[in-house]
Amino acid sequence: MISLDLSVVYQIVLFLVLCFVLSKVLFRPYLKLLEEREGKTAGARQDTDKLEREGARLKTLYEEEPPKKRFCKKRGSAASKS
């Protein structure tokens, strides 16, 4: 048979105090750090998506332009540099 004496009460109280202290000192700051990191990652993902869309747009513009026109632009810019 298990007897409930004063030591069980002490253990419960100490456990609750430990949970409170660890929550303030360890868990909340850690969770805050994780949220900040997640926010930075989400921002970087958005930037990456935007740059990928811009790159795809520029690639389609380049591919749609006739090759002769591209060649003339390159030669014209080279001639103007001389």
N, C-alpha and C positions, 0 to 999 in steps of 0.2 A: 504494500500500500504506500502511496506517495503522500507524504505529509507536507502541508503548506505552512512554512514558518517564515520568520522575518527575512531570511536570506533570499527567498524567492522575490519578495517585495524589493529588496535592494537590487537584485539582478534586473528586474523589470525597470526600475527607476534609472539605473546606470545605462541600460540599453537605450532607453528613450533619450537620455542626455547625450549619449554618444551619437545617436541618429541625428539629433538636432545640431550638434557641433559639426559633424561631418557634412551635413546638408549645407550649413553656412560656409564652411571653409573649403570643402572639396567639390561637392556635387554641383552647386549653383555656378561657381566660376567655370567649371569644366563644361557645363551645358551652354553657358554664355559663349565660351570660346568655340564650341562646335557650331553654334548658330552663326557667329561671325564668319567662320570658315565657309560654311554653306552659302552665306550671302555672297562672299567673294567668288566662290566657284560658280554660282548662278550668274553673276555679272560677267565673268569671263566667258561662260558659255554663250551668253547673249552677244557679246562682242564677236566671238568666233563665228556664230551663225550669221551675223551681219556682214562680216568680212567674206565669208564663203559665198553669200548671195551676191555681193558686189563683184567678187572674182568671177562668178559664173556669168553675171551680166556683161562684164567686160570681155570675157572669152567669146560669148555669142556675138557681141558687136565686132570683135576682131575677125571671127570666122565668117560673118556675113559680108564683110567688106571684100570687094574683089581684089585678087592678088596684084593686078597691075596698079591699082590705085595705091596699095600699100607700098609697092616698089617705088612709085613716083614720089610719094611722100618721103621715103627714106633718102632717095637721091637728091630731092630738093632740099632737104634739111642738111645733107652733107655738103651740097654745093654752096649753101648760104653760110656755112661755117668757115669755108676757105677764104 
